[in-house]
Amino acid sequence: MVLLTRLLTEAEFGLYSIILSFITLLALPFTGGFSLFNMKHTSSYMSEKAFNKIKGLMLFTLLWIAIDGSVLALIAYFGLGFFVEASHLPFYLTGLFIMFLTPFILQSGAFLRGFKHVVIGRVPEYIIQPILFVALIATHIILSDDPLTIAKTLELHLISVAITLIFSLLILFKYLPSGILNSKAKYDVLNWFKSALPLIFFIGMIVVNSHIDILMVGALASEQEAGFYRTASRLAGFIPFFLFATNNAVGPYIASLHSEGKSKQLQKILTMVARLTFFATLPLLFILLIVPNFTLSLLFGSQYGVAATALIILAIANFFNVAMGQVGQVMALTGHEKYTAYAVIISVLCNIGLNYVLVPQYGINGAAIATGASIIIWNALLTYWTQRKTGYVCHIFGKRS
């Protein structure tokens, strides 16, 4: 993102940000919540040595993405013309190809995490694809006399995703337990749908909450302001970095320890992780609060310093998220998905409503207030429901109630 803000115009970067948010929301049935579903069930099936169910789940996932992803892409392809400027339509179409390929990478990683290969499961998504993308951009700059445009950026993004998909499938095959290959696939489609849909909805609403503001800034303000806002949003997104990192490691253990009735052991892990992430995040919070303008200008250019106030608002809200700990994962992985859904629905509605009211008047600062409020509301509700429904306390003062 730092590289692109230096190479694209503010308007081009804003449009690129809007397209990424659009395809992220479009791919929700096949990404976040579905990844959590696959990780959860794979981990449970591995404990039971039910390799036939894992094989069935993997084939079911492949068909779900391939068939339904194709249908969704076709609907979007024919419907975009009614909502998007004609000059921007080719950019959105390239984005649809990115949208179709990315879920295969995410689900490969989800299965690897279910096999307890937590770090390796994130390598394609967080290491290979970004490095490839940057390398392709650098190659274009060095070898081509043409400036980097949004069309070329999306093209290189698509190429990096396609290559990463090949790597992710090779890694998955390498670490696939031999018992899966030798077993006959067993399907439990009805129960899978019952379990997957609440998670897809829950995680989907979280993703909506983190992207709807960019789309609404683009719609209610301008593409340029959407670019400014994205830098503040993404930089503030570093605040829960350690929280998300521990999510990947702790997730499989939440599911397994809770199912085994080892509540005291799980509570000890939750408290320890909450305290580690809280204190690890403090230095980053102080930097963003003390020198927001300098940080934005240093990373993205002086013109992006206008997002300093929005950065402060979003940083504080995200730190509240960190302070509340693993509430989302605990509720999702202990059978209380409906309460996570309630909390997210309330926060998303607040976010959309506040964005609609505040963005026309206050621009990106209004969007930051709306999104920050929704983050705090969501975490406050989940913290209350987590302790009441599960007995687990996820924040830094946590202890078994």
Summary of the structure (lengths in Angstrom):
residues: 401
radius of gyration: 21.1
end to end distance: 43.5
largest distance: 64.8
contacts: 1419
relative contact order: 0.12
helix: 86%
strand: 0%
